[in-house]
Amino acid sequence: MGLDPDETQRLTDEGRYRQAVDDGMAEAVALGVSGVPTYILENRYAIVGAQPYEVFRQVLDRLEQERSSG
């Protein structure tokens, strides 16, 4: 990723980004994330884990139907 390993270790040791990580974890828990990867679509649907294309297609189709009827 192009990060300097020594600098990254120093920042981690300092706890520089601890609050940002904690906030991200709290948001994930609030959204019901229970595995990785997790894809959140429209802040309403979650696709957890490695899923086939068809699962994504079904959620996207549902979102499209909701937009058309709403």
PDB file of N, CA, C, O and CB in Angstrom:
ATOM      1  N   MET A   1       0.813  -1.184   0.000  1.00  0.00           N
ATOM      2  CA  MET A   1       0.000   0.000   0.000  1.00  0.00           C
ATOM      3  C   MET A   1       0.858   1.249   0.000  1.00  0.00           C
ATOM      4  O   MET A   1       0.320   2.356  -0.023  1.00  0.00           O
ATOM      5  CB  MET A   1      -0.926  -0.003   1.184  1.00  0.00           C
ATOM      6  N   GLY A   2       2.150   1.110   0.025  1.00  0.00           N
ATOM      7  CA  GLY A   2       3.022   2.262  -0.031  1.00  0.00           C
ATOM      8  C   GLY A   2       3.249   2.941   1.305  1.00  0.00           C
ATOM      9  O   GLY A   2       3.794   4.044   1.347  1.00  0.00           O
ATOM     10  N   LEU A   3       2.840   2.306   2.406  1.00  0.00           N
ATOM     11  CA  LEU A   3       3.058   2.895   3.729  1.00  0.00           C
ATOM     12  C   LEU A   3       4.450   2.534   4.229  1.00  0.00           C
ATOM     13  O   LEU A   3       4.951   1.435   3.989  1.00  0.00           O
ATOM     14  CB  LEU A   3       1.980   2.416   4.734  1.00  0.00           C
ATOM     15  N   ASP A   4       5.058   3.477   4.924  1.00  0.00           N
ATOM     16  CA  ASP A   4       6.351   3.222   5.531  1.00  0.00           C
ATOM     17  C   ASP A   4       6.126   2.348   6.774  1.00  0.00           C
ATOM     18  O   ASP A   4       5.402   2.757   7.682  1.00  0.00           O
ATOM     19  CB  ASP A   4       7.082   4.565   5.894  1.00  0.00           C
ATOM     20  N   PRO A   5       6.727   1.167   6.831  1.00  0.00           N
ATOM     21  CA  PRO A   5       6.456   0.260   7.949  1.00  0.00           C
ATOM     22  C   PRO A   5       6.843   0.835   9.315  1.00  0.00           C
ATOM     23  O   PRO A   5       6.120   0.650  10.294  1.00  0.00           O
ATOM     24  CB  PRO A   5       7.189  -1.034   7.732  1.00  0.00           C
ATOM     25  N   ASP A   6       7.980   1.531   9.381  1.00  0.00           N
ATOM     26  CA  ASP A   6       8.408   2.094  10.667  1.00  0.00           C
ATOM     27  C   ASP A   6       7.461   3.202  11.135  1.00  0.00           C
ATOM     28  O   ASP A   6       7.103   3.267  12.311  1.00  0.00           O
ATOM     29  CB  ASP A   6       9.839   2.642  10.557  1.00  0.00           C
ATOM     30  N   GLU A   7       7.065   4.058  10.214  1.00  0.00           N
ATOM     31  CA  GLU A   7       6.142   5.147  10.542  1.00  0.00           C
ATOM     32  C   GLU A   7       4.784   4.581  10.964  1.00  0.00           C
ATOM     33  O   GLU A   7       4.175   5.055  11.923  1.00  0.00           O
ATOM     34  CB  GLU A   7       5.977   6.104   9.335  1.00  0.00           C
ATOM     35  N   THR A   8       4.323   3.569  10.243  1.00  0.00           N
ATOM     36  CA  THR A   8       3.044   2.941  10.571  1.00  0.00           C
ATOM     37  C   THR A   8       3.097   2.323  11.968  1.00  0.00           C
ATOM     38  O   THR A   8       2.146   2.454  12.739  1.00  0.00           O
ATOM     39  CB  THR A   8       2.683   1.867   9.522  1.00  0.00           C
ATOM     40  N   GLN A   9       4.190   1.659  12.293  1.00  0.00           N
ATOM     41  CA  GLN A   9       4.343   1.060  13.624  1.00  0.00           C
ATOM     42  C   GLN A   9       4.357   2.138  14.706  1.00  0.00           C
ATOM     43  O   GLN A   9       3.730   1.975  15.753  1.00  0.00           O
ATOM     44  CB  GLN A   9       5.636   0.222  13.694  1.00  0.00           C
ATOM     45  N   ARG A  10       5.065   3.233  14.460  1.00  0.00           N
ATOM     46  CA  ARG A  10       5.129   4.322  15.433  1.00  0.00           C
ATOM     47  C   ARG A  10       3.746   4.910  15.691  1.00  0.00           C
ATOM     48  O   ARG A  10       3.366   5.119  16.844  1.00  0.00           O
ATOM     49  CB  ARG A  10       6.082   5.416  14.946  1.00  0.00           C
ATOM     50  N   LEU A  11       2.993   5.176  14.630  1.00  0.00           N
ATOM     51  CA  LEU A  11       1.655   5.736  14.774  1.00  0.00           C
ATOM     52  C   LEU A  11       0.715   4.767  15.499  1.00  0.00           C
ATOM     53  O   LEU A  11      -0.122   5.181  16.301  1.00  0.00           O
ATOM     54  CB  LEU A  11       1.086   6.093  13.402  1.00  0.00           C
ATOM     55  N   THR A  12       0.865   3.489  15.208  1.00  0.00           N
ATOM     56  CA  THR A  12       0.052   2.476  15.883  1.00  0.00           C
ATOM     57  C   THR A  12       0.386   2.435  17.368  1.00  0.00           C
ATOM     58  O   THR A  12      -0.509   2.392  18.212  1.00  0.00           O
ATOM     59  CB  THR A  12       0.271   1.089  15.246  1.00  0.00           C
ATOM     60  N   ASP A  13       1.673   2.449  17.680  1.00  0.00           N
ATOM     61  CA  ASP A  13       2.095   2.427  19.079  1.00  0.00           C
ATOM     62  C   ASP A  13       1.596   3.648  19.847  1.00  0.00           C
ATOM     63  O   ASP A  13       1.265   3.553  21.028  1.00  0.00           O
ATOM     64  CB  ASP A  13       3.609   2.349  19.165  1.00  0.00           C
ATOM     65  N   GLU A  14       1.545   4.796  19.168  1.00  0.00           N
ATOM     66  CA  GLU A  14       1.062   6.032  19.794  1.00  0.00           C
ATOM     67  C   GLU A  14      -0.451   6.027  19.988  1.00  0.00           C
ATOM     68  O   GLU A  14      -0.979   6.816  20.771  1.00  0.00           O
ATOM     69  CB  GLU A  14       1.465   7.235  18.954  1.00  0.00           C
ATOM     70  N   GLY A  15      -1.148   5.145  19.282  1.00  0.00           N
ATOM     71  CA  GLY A  15      -2.606   5.131  19.353  1.00  0.00           C
ATOM     72  C   GLY A  15      -3.231   6.269  18.566  1.00  0.00           C
ATOM     73  O   GLY A  15      -4.364   6.670  18.833  1.00  0.00           O
ATOM     74  N   ARG A  16      -2.489   6.789  17.595  1.00  0.00           N
ATOM     75  CA  ARG A  16      -2.919   7.956  16.834  1.00  0.00           C
ATOM     76  C   ARG A  16      -4.303   7.783  16.226  1.00  0.00           C
ATOM     77  O   ARG A  16      -5.098   8.722  16.229  1.00  0.00           O
ATOM     78  CB  ARG A  16      -1.926   8.251  15.748  1.00  0.00           C
ATOM     79  N   TYR A  17      -4.600   6.605  15.708  1.00  0.00           N
ATOM     80  CA  TYR A  17      -5.867   6.401  15.003  1.00  0.00           C
ATOM     81  C   TYR A  17      -6.835   5.506  15.771  1.00  0.00           C
ATOM     82  O   TYR A  17      -7.800   4.994  15.204  1.00  0.00           O
ATOM     83  CB  TYR A  17      -5.604   5.805  13.642  1.00  0.00           C
ATOM     84  N   ARG A  18      -6.573   5.323  17.054  1.00  0.00           N
ATOM     85  CA  ARG A  18      -7.412   4.439  17.868  1.00  0.00           C
ATOM     86  C   ARG A  18      -8.880   4.857  17.835  1.00  0.00           C
ATOM     87  O   ARG A  18      -9.755   4.008  17.664  1.00  0.00           O
ATOM     88  CB  ARG A  18      -6.913   4.424  19.307  1.00  0.00           C
ATOM     89  N   GLN A  19      -9.162   6.135  17.996  1.00  0.00           N
ATOM     90  CA  GLN A  19     -10.550   6.592  18.026  1.00  0.00           C
ATOM     91  C   GLN A  19     -11.251   6.334  16.695  1.00  0.00           C
ATOM     92  O   GLN A  19     -12.415   5.934  16.673  1.00  0.00           O
ATOM     93  CB  GLN A  19     -10.609   8.080  18.368  1.00  0.00           C
ATOM     94  N   ALA A  20     -10.548   6.562  15.584  1.00  0.00           N
ATOM     95  CA  ALA A  20     -11.141   6.318  14.267  1.00  0.00           C
ATOM     96  C   ALA A  20     -11.462   4.833  14.089  1.00  0.00           C
ATOM     97  O   ALA A  20     -12.515   4.482  13.556  1.00  0.00           O
ATOM     98  CB  ALA A  20     -10.191   6.799  13.147  1.00  0.00           C
ATOM     99  N   VAL A  21     -10.563   3.973  14.531  1.00  0.00           N
ATOM    100  CA  VAL A  21     -10.805   2.526  14.431  1.00  0.00           C
ATOM    101  C   VAL A  21     -11.969   2.126  15.338  1.00  0.00           C
ATOM    102  O   VAL A  21     -12.851   1.373  14.926  1.00  0.00           O
ATOM    103  CB  VAL A  21      -9.526   1.725  14.810  1.00  0.00           C
ATOM    104  N   ASP A  22     -11.969   2.636  16.582  1.00  0.00           N
ATOM    105  CA  ASP A  22     -13.066   2.330  17.502  1.00  0.00           C
ATOM    106  C   ASP A  22     -14.410   2.808  16.959  1.00  0.00           C
ATOM    107  O   ASP A  22     -15.416   2.110  17.082  1.00  0.00           O
ATOM    108  CB  ASP A  22     -12.803   2.964  18.863  1.00  0.00           C
ATOM    109  N   ASP A  23     -14.427   3.990  16.364  1.00  0.00           N
ATOM    110  CA  ASP A  23     -15.665   4.514  15.776  1.00  0.00           C
ATOM    111  C   ASP A  23     -16.139   3.638  14.626  1.00  0.00           C
ATOM    112  O   ASP A  23     -17.331   3.359  14.499  1.00  0.00           O
ATOM    113  CB  ASP A  23     -15.461   5.952  15.288  1.00  0.00           C
ATOM    114  N   GLY A  24     -15.197   3.205  13.785  1.00  0.00           N
ATOM    115  CA  GLY A  24     -15.550   2.322  12.675  1.00  0.00           C
ATOM    116  C   GLY A  24     -16.095   0.987  13.152  1.00  0.00           C
ATOM    117  O   GLY A  24     -17.041   0.447  12.578  1.00  0.00           O
ATOM    118  N   MET A  25     -15.487   0.462  14.210  1.00  0.00           N
ATOM    119  CA  MET A  25     -15.971  -0.799  14.776  1.00  0.00           C
ATOM    120  C   MET A  25     -17.371  -0.630  15.349  1.00  0.00           C
ATOM    121  O   MET A  25     -18.225  -1.495  15.154  1.00  0.00           O
ATOM    122  CB  MET A  25     -15.011  -1.307  15.864  1.00  0.00           C
ATOM    123  N   ALA A  26     -17.617   0.464  16.047  1.00  0.00           N
ATOM    124  CA  ALA A  26     -18.946   0.705  16.618  1.00  0.00           C
ATOM    125  C   ALA A  26     -19.995   0.824  15.517  1.00  0.00           C
ATOM    126  O   ALA A  26     -21.102   0.303  15.654  1.00  0.00           O
ATOM    127  CB  ALA A  26     -18.938   1.978  17.481  1.00  0.00           C
ATOM    128  N   GLU A  27     -19.656   1.499  14.446  1.00  0.00           N
ATOM    129  CA  GLU A  27     -20.588   1.626  13.324  1.00  0.00           C
ATOM    130  C   GLU A  27     -20.874   0.263  12.697  1.00  0.00           C
ATOM    131  O   GLU A  27     -22.022  -0.049  12.381  1.00  0.00           O
ATOM    132  CB  GLU A  27     -20.025   2.589  12.263  1.00  0.00           C
ATOM    133  N   ALA A  28     -19.835  -0.544  12.519  1.00  0.00           N
ATOM    134  CA  ALA A  28     -20.012  -1.879  11.944  1.00  0.00           C
ATOM    135  C   ALA A  28     -20.923  -2.729  12.814  1.00  0.00           C
ATOM    136  O   ALA A  28     -21.815  -3.406  12.304  1.00  0.00           O
ATOM    137  CB  ALA A  28     -18.659  -2.572  11.767  1.00  0.00           C
ATOM    138  N   VAL A  29     -20.706  -2.699  14.118  1.00  0.00           N
ATOM    139  CA  VAL A  29     -21.547  -3.477  15.038  1.00  0.00           C
ATOM    140  C   VAL A  29     -22.994  -2.985  14.967  1.00  0.00           C
ATOM    141  O   VAL A  29     -23.924  -3.791  14.948  1.00  0.00           O
ATOM    142  CB  VAL A  29     -21.011  -3.375  16.497  1.00  0.00           C
ATOM    143  N   ALA A  30     -23.183  -1.670  14.927  1.00  0.00           N
ATOM    144  CA  ALA A  30     -24.538  -1.102  14.854  1.00  0.00           C
ATOM    145  C   ALA A  30     -25.250  -1.522  13.582  1.00  0.00           C
ATOM    146  O   ALA A  30     -26.472  -1.676  13.572  1.00  0.00           O
ATOM    147  CB  ALA A  30     -24.485   0.421  14.932  1.00  0.00           C
ATOM    148  N   LEU A  31     -24.490  -1.709  12.502  1.00  0.00           N
ATOM    149  CA  LEU A  31     -25.074  -2.129  11.235  1.00  0.00           C
ATOM    150  C   LEU A  31     -25.253  -3.647  11.148  1.00  0.00           C
ATOM    151  O   LEU A  31     -25.818  -4.154  10.179  1.00  0.00           O
ATOM    152  CB  LEU A  31     -24.208  -1.650  10.088  1.00  0.00           C
ATOM    153  N   GLY A  32     -24.775  -4.363  12.156  1.00  0.00           N
ATOM    154  CA  GLY A  32     -24.935  -5.809  12.177  1.00  0.00           C
ATOM    155  C   GLY A  32     -23.857  -6.573  11.439  1.00  0.00           C
ATOM    156  O   GLY A  32     -24.060  -7.734  11.085  1.00  0.00           O
ATOM    157  N   VAL A  33     -22.727  -5.954  11.199  1.00  0.00           N
ATOM    158  CA  VAL A  33     -21.636  -6.628  10.498  1.00  0.00           C
ATOM    159  C   VAL A  33     -21.124  -7.773  11.365  1.00  0.00           C
ATOM    160  O   VAL A  33     -20.780  -7.585  12.532  1.00  0.00           O
ATOM    161  CB  VAL A  33     -20.486  -5.632  10.159  1.00  0.00           C
ATOM    162  N   SER A  34     -21.081  -8.956  10.771  1.00  0.00           N
ATOM    163  CA  SER A  34     -20.634 -10.126  11.514  1.00  0.00           C
ATOM    164  C   SER A  34     -19.516 -10.877  10.801  1.00  0.00           C
ATOM    165  O   SER A  34     -19.078 -11.924  11.277  1.00  0.00           O
ATOM    166  CB  SER A  34     -21.795 -11.054  11.756  1.00  0.00           C
ATOM    167  N   GLY A  35     -19.063 -10.374   9.699  1.00  0.00           N
ATOM    168  CA  GLY A  35     -18.002 -11.027   8.947  1.00  0.00           C
ATOM    169  C   GLY A  35     -17.447 -10.104   7.892  1.00  0.00           C
ATOM    170  O   GLY A  35     -18.014  -9.052   7.600  1.00  0.00           O
ATOM    171  N   VAL A  36     -16.331 -10.514   7.324  1.00  0.00           N
ATOM    172  CA  VAL A  36     -15.712  -9.725   6.264  1.00  0.00           C
ATOM    173  C   VAL A  36     -15.502 -10.602   5.043  1.00  0.00           C
ATOM    174  O   VAL A  36     -15.189 -11.784   5.182  1.00  0.00           O
ATOM    175  CB  VAL A  36     -14.372  -9.113   6.735  1.00  0.00           C
ATOM    176  N   PRO A  37     -15.662 -10.065   3.889  1.00  0.00           N
ATOM    177  CA  PRO A  37     -16.115  -8.697   3.649  1.00  0.00           C
ATOM    178  C   PRO A  37     -17.615  -8.561   3.901  1.00  0.00           C
ATOM    179  O   PRO A  37     -18.359  -9.538   3.822  1.00  0.00           O
ATOM    180  CB  PRO A  37     -15.781  -8.269   2.217  1.00  0.00           C
ATOM    181  N   THR A  38     -18.040  -7.358   4.200  1.00  0.00           N
ATOM    182  CA  THR A  38     -19.459  -7.030   4.300  1.00  0.00           C
ATOM    183  C   THR A  38     -19.717  -5.819   3.420  1.00  0.00           C
ATOM    184  O   THR A  38     -19.037  -4.800   3.541  1.00  0.00           O
ATOM    185  CB  THR A  38     -19.886  -6.757   5.784  1.00  0.00           C
ATOM    186  N   TYR A  39     -20.680  -5.928   2.550  1.00  0.00           N
ATOM    187  CA  TYR A  39     -21.061  -4.835   1.660  1.00  0.00           C
ATOM    188  C   TYR A  39     -22.398  -4.290   2.147  1.00  0.00           C
ATOM    189  O   TYR A  39     -23.372  -5.035   2.255  1.00  0.00           O
ATOM    190  CB  TYR A  39     -21.148  -5.312   0.161  1.00  0.00           C
ATOM    191  N   ILE A  40     -22.448  -2.994   2.439  1.00  0.00           N
ATOM    192  CA  ILE A  40     -23.686  -2.349   2.886  1.00  0.00           C
ATOM    193  C   ILE A  40     -24.228  -1.558   1.704  1.00  0.00           C
ATOM    194  O   ILE A  40     -23.537  -0.692   1.167  1.00  0.00           O
ATOM    195  CB  ILE A  40     -23.447  -1.417   4.145  1.00  0.00           C
ATOM    196  N   LEU A  41     -25.448  -1.848   1.300  1.00  0.00           N
ATOM    197  CA  LEU A  41     -26.066  -1.178   0.159  1.00  0.00           C
ATOM    198  C   LEU A  41     -27.225  -0.327   0.637  1.00  0.00           C
ATOM    199  O   LEU A  41     -28.163  -0.819   1.264  1.00  0.00           O
ATOM    200  CB  LEU A  41     -26.543  -2.200  -0.893  1.00  0.00           C
ATOM    201  N   GLU A  42     -27.146   0.949   0.332  1.00  0.00           N
ATOM    202  CA  GLU A  42     -28.199   1.904   0.688  1.00  0.00           C
ATOM    203  C   GLU A  42     -28.428   1.972   2.204  1.00  0.00           C
ATOM    204  O   GLU A  42     -29.507   2.365   2.648  1.00  0.00           O
ATOM    205  CB  GLU A  42     -29.502   1.527  -0.014  1.00  0.00           C
ATOM    206  N   ASN A  43     -27.440   1.601   2.982  1.00  0.00           N
ATOM    207  CA  ASN A  43     -27.555   1.603   4.444  1.00  0.00           C
ATOM    208  C   ASN A  43     -28.708   0.729   4.933  1.00  0.00           C
ATOM    209  O   ASN A  43     -29.196   0.916   6.048  1.00  0.00           O
ATOM    210  CB  ASN A  43     -27.741   3.026   4.949  1.00  0.00           C
ATOM    211  N   ARG A  44     -29.147  -0.227   4.106  1.00  0.00           N
ATOM    212  CA  ARG A  44     -30.291  -1.065   4.481  1.00  0.00           C
ATOM    213  C   ARG A  44     -30.050  -2.549   4.272  1.00  0.00           C
ATOM    214  O   ARG A  44     -30.581  -3.371   5.018  1.00  0.00           O
ATOM    215  CB  ARG A  44     -31.498  -0.651   3.702  1.00  0.00           C
ATOM    216  N   TYR A  45     -29.272  -2.900   3.285  1.00  0.00           N
ATOM    217  CA  TYR A  45     -29.041  -4.307   2.978  1.00  0.00           C
ATOM    218  C   TYR A  45     -27.565  -4.621   3.148  1.00  0.00           C
ATOM    219  O   TYR A  45     -26.704  -3.860   2.706  1.00  0.00           O
ATOM    220  CB  TYR A  45     -29.512  -4.649   1.545  1.00  0.00           C
ATOM    221  N   ALA A  46     -27.279  -5.737   3.786  1.00  0.00           N
ATOM    222  CA  ALA A  46     -25.898  -6.169   3.975  1.00  0.00           C
ATOM    223  C   ALA A  46     -25.694  -7.510   3.283  1.00  0.00           C
ATOM    224  O   ALA A  46     -26.507  -8.425   3.411  1.00  0.00           O
ATOM    225  CB  ALA A  46     -25.547  -6.269   5.485  1.00  0.00           C
ATOM    226  N   ILE A  47     -24.617  -7.603   2.563  1.00  0.00           N
ATOM    227  CA  ILE A  47     -24.189  -8.866   1.961  1.00  0.00           C
ATOM    228  C   ILE A  47     -22.903  -9.238   2.692  1.00  0.00           C
ATOM    229  O   ILE A  47     -21.896  -8.535   2.597  1.00  0.00           O
ATOM    230  CB  ILE A  47     -23.973  -8.750   0.370  1.00  0.00           C
ATOM    231  N   VAL A  48     -22.949 -10.346   3.418  1.00  0.00           N
ATOM    232  CA  VAL A  48     -21.831 -10.738   4.275  1.00  0.00           C
ATOM    233  C   VAL A  48     -21.081 -11.906   3.654  1.00  0.00           C
ATOM    234  O   VAL A  48     -21.682 -12.877   3.193  1.00  0.00           O
ATOM    235  CB  VAL A  48     -22.325 -11.107   5.687  1.00  0.00           C
ATOM    236  N   GLY A  49     -19.771 -11.795   3.652  1.00  0.00           N
ATOM    237  CA  GLY A  49     -18.917 -12.873   3.166  1.00  0.00           C
ATOM    238  C   GLY A  49     -18.808 -12.894   1.655  1.00  0.00           C
ATOM    239  O   GLY A  49     -19.407 -12.079   0.953  1.00  0.00           O
ATOM    240  N   ALA A  50     -18.036 -13.837   1.180  1.00  0.00           N
ATOM    241  CA  ALA A  50     -17.860 -14.010  -0.257  1.00  0.00           C
ATOM    242  C   ALA A  50     -19.143 -14.599  -0.826  1.00  0.00           C
ATOM    243  O   ALA A  50     -19.536 -15.705  -0.457  1.00  0.00           O
ATOM    244  CB  ALA A  50     -16.631 -14.924  -0.576  1.00  0.00           C
ATOM    245  N   GLN A  51     -19.783 -13.881  -1.705  1.00  0.00           N
ATOM    246  CA  GLN A  51     -21.069 -14.306  -2.257  1.00  0.00           C
ATOM    247  C   GLN A  51     -20.991 -14.320  -3.785  1.00  0.00           C
ATOM    248  O   GLN A  51     -20.219 -13.567  -4.379  1.00  0.00           O
ATOM    249  CB  GLN A  51     -22.215 -13.368  -1.775  1.00  0.00           C
ATOM    250  N   PRO A  52     -21.782 -15.168  -4.409  1.00  0.00           N
ATOM    251  CA  PRO A  52     -21.801 -15.196  -5.870  1.00  0.00           C
ATOM    252  C   PRO A  52     -22.485 -13.945  -6.435  1.00  0.00           C
ATOM    253  O   PRO A  52     -23.225 -13.247  -5.742  1.00  0.00           O
ATOM    254  CB  PRO A  52     -22.516 -16.464  -6.369  1.00  0.00           C
ATOM    255  N   TYR A  53     -22.219 -13.700  -7.675  1.00  0.00           N
ATOM    256  CA  TYR A  53     -22.778 -12.561  -8.394  1.00  0.00           C
ATOM    257  C   TYR A  53     -24.287 -12.475  -8.206  1.00  0.00           C
ATOM    258  O   TYR A  53     -24.829 -11.385  -8.024  1.00  0.00           O
ATOM    259  CB  TYR A  53     -22.440 -12.653  -9.877  1.00  0.00           C
ATOM    260  N   GLU A  54     -24.963 -13.608  -8.249  1.00  0.00           N
ATOM    261  CA  GLU A  54     -26.430 -13.624  -8.192  1.00  0.00           C
ATOM    262  C   GLU A  54     -26.967 -12.971  -6.915  1.00  0.00           C
ATOM    263  O   GLU A  54     -28.022 -12.338  -6.949  1.00  0.00           O
ATOM    264  CB  GLU A  54     -26.939 -15.059  -8.288  1.00  0.00           C
ATOM    265  N   VAL A  55     -26.275 -13.112  -5.814  1.00  0.00           N
ATOM    266  CA  VAL A  55     -26.720 -12.495  -4.556  1.00  0.00           C
ATOM    267  C   VAL A  55     -26.714 -10.977  -4.700  1.00  0.00           C
ATOM    268  O   VAL A  55     -27.663 -10.309  -4.289  1.00  0.00           O
ATOM    269  CB  VAL A  55     -25.812 -12.933  -3.367  1.00  0.00           C
ATOM    270  N   PHE A  56     -25.656 -10.436  -5.278  1.00  0.00           N
ATOM    271  CA  PHE A  56     -25.590  -8.991  -5.505  1.00  0.00           C
ATOM    272  C   PHE A  56     -26.691  -8.548  -6.460  1.00  0.00           C
ATOM    273  O   PHE A  56     -27.331  -7.517  -6.248  1.00  0.00           O
ATOM    274  CB  PHE A  56     -24.211  -8.593  -6.062  1.00  0.00           C
ATOM    275  N   ARG A  57     -26.907  -9.330  -7.508  1.00  0.00           N
ATOM    276  CA  ARG A  57     -27.939  -9.001  -8.494  1.00  0.00           C
ATOM    277  C   ARG A  57     -29.312  -8.947  -7.833  1.00  0.00           C
ATOM    278  O   ARG A  57     -30.101  -8.047  -8.123  1.00  0.00           O
ATOM    279  CB  ARG A  57     -27.940 -10.031  -9.644  1.00  0.00           C
ATOM    280  N   GLN A  58     -29.608  -9.895  -6.949  1.00  0.00           N
ATOM    281  CA  GLN A  58     -30.907  -9.928  -6.273  1.00  0.00           C
ATOM    282  C   GLN A  58     -31.123  -8.681  -5.415  1.00  0.00           C
ATOM    283  O   GLN A  58     -32.205  -8.093  -5.428  1.00  0.00           O
ATOM    284  CB  GLN A  58     -31.021 -11.186  -5.405  1.00  0.00           C
ATOM    285  N   VAL A  59     -30.105  -8.286  -4.680  1.00  0.00           N
ATOM    286  CA  VAL A  59     -30.238  -7.093  -3.838  1.00  0.00           C
ATOM    287  C   VAL A  59     -30.401  -5.848  -4.701  1.00  0.00           C
ATOM    288  O   VAL A  59     -31.238  -4.994  -4.411  1.00  0.00           O
ATOM    289  CB  VAL A  59     -29.015  -6.940  -2.910  1.00  0.00           C
ATOM    290  N   LEU A  60     -29.605  -5.745  -5.758  1.00  0.00           N
ATOM    291  CA  LEU A  60     -29.720  -4.581  -6.643  1.00  0.00           C
ATOM    292  C   LEU A  60     -31.077  -4.536  -7.327  1.00  0.00           C
ATOM    293  O   LEU A  60     -31.648  -3.460  -7.503  1.00  0.00           O
ATOM    294  CB  LEU A  60     -28.611  -4.599  -7.694  1.00  0.00           C
ATOM    295  N   ASP A  61     -31.599  -5.695  -7.715  1.00  0.00           N
ATOM    296  CA  ASP A  61     -32.946  -5.744  -8.306  1.00  0.00           C
ATOM    297  C   ASP A  61     -33.998  -5.289  -7.300  1.00  0.00           C
ATOM    298  O   ASP A  61     -34.924  -4.558  -7.651  1.00  0.00           O
ATOM    299  CB  ASP A  61     -33.270  -7.171  -8.800  1.00  0.00           C
ATOM    300  N   ARG A  62     -33.855  -5.720  -6.055  1.00  0.00           N
ATOM    301  CA  ARG A  62     -34.805  -5.319  -5.011  1.00  0.00           C
ATOM    302  C   ARG A  62     -34.764  -3.806  -4.801  1.00  0.00           C
ATOM    303  O   ARG A  62     -35.811  -3.170  -4.680  1.00  0.00           O
ATOM    304  CB  ARG A  62     -34.495  -6.049  -3.684  1.00  0.00           C
ATOM    305  N   LEU A  63     -33.579  -3.234  -4.758  1.00  0.00           N
ATOM    306  CA  LEU A  63     -33.449  -1.791  -4.593  1.00  0.00           C
ATOM    307  C   LEU A  63     -34.091  -1.037  -5.767  1.00  0.00           C
ATOM    308  O   LEU A  63     -34.736  -0.006  -5.573  1.00  0.00           O
ATOM    309  CB  LEU A  63     -31.969  -1.405  -4.463  1.00  0.00           C
ATOM    310  N   GLU A  64     -33.911  -1.556  -6.966  1.00  0.00           N
ATOM    311  CA  GLU A  64     -34.500  -0.948  -8.154  1.00  0.00           C
ATOM    312  C   GLU A  64     -36.035  -1.012  -8.076  1.00  0.00           C
ATOM    313  O   GLU A  64     -36.712  -0.036  -8.400  1.00  0.00           O
ATOM    314  CB  GLU A  64     -33.988  -1.657  -9.437  1.00  0.00           C
ATOM    315  N   GLN A  65     -36.573  -2.143  -7.654  1.00  0.00           N
ATOM    316  CA  GLN A  65     -38.027  -2.287  -7.510  1.00  0.00           C
ATOM    317  C   GLN A  65     -38.558  -1.304  -6.455  1.00  0.00           C
ATOM    318  O   GLN A  65     -39.603  -0.685  -6.657  1.00  0.00           O
ATOM    319  CB  GLN A  65     -38.395  -3.750  -7.120  1.00  0.00           C
ATOM    320  N   GLU A  66     -37.862  -1.165  -5.366  1.00  0.00           N
ATOM    321  CA  GLU A  66     -38.288  -0.258  -4.313  1.00  0.00           C
ATOM    322  C   GLU A  66     -38.309   1.188  -4.804  1.00  0.00           C
ATOM    323  O   GLU A  66     -39.212   1.952  -4.461  1.00  0.00           O
ATOM    324  CB  GLU A  66     -37.372  -0.390  -3.101  1.00  0.00           C
ATOM    325  N   ARG A  67     -37.334   1.554  -5.591  1.00  0.00           N
ATOM    326  CA  ARG A  67     -37.286   2.914  -6.136  1.00  0.00           C
ATOM    327  C   ARG A  67     -38.433   3.140  -7.110  1.00  0.00           C
ATOM    328  O   ARG A  67     -39.037   4.213  -7.135  1.00  0.00           O
ATOM    329  CB  ARG A  67     -35.938   3.173  -6.835  1.00  0.00           C
ATOM    330  N   SER A  68     -38.725   2.130  -7.906  1.00  0.00           N
ATOM    331  CA  SER A  68     -39.800   2.254  -8.909  1.00  0.00           C
ATOM    332  C   SER A  68     -41.169   2.343  -8.264  1.00  0.00           C
ATOM    333  O   SER A  68     -42.050   3.036  -8.775  1.00  0.00           O
ATOM    334  CB  SER A  68     -39.768   1.072  -9.870  1.00  0.00           C
ATOM    335  N   SER A  69     -41.361   1.655  -7.151  1.00  0.00           N
ATOM    336  CA  SER A  69     -42.687   1.639  -6.521  1.00  0.00           C
ATOM    337  C   SER A  69     -42.845   2.709  -5.459  1.00  0.00           C
ATOM    338  O   SER A  69     -43.951   2.915  -4.958  1.00  0.00           O
ATOM    339  CB  SER A  69     -42.952   0.288  -5.910  1.00  0.00           C
ATOM    340  N   GLY A  70     -41.772   3.395  -5.101  1.00  0.00           N
ATOM    341  CA  GLY A  70     -41.847   4.358  -4.003  1.00  0.00           C
ATOM    342  C   GLY A  70     -41.904   5.740  -4.480  1.00  0.00           C
ATOM    343  O   GLY A  70     -41.970   6.669  -3.675  1.00  0.00           O
TER     344      GLY A  70
END
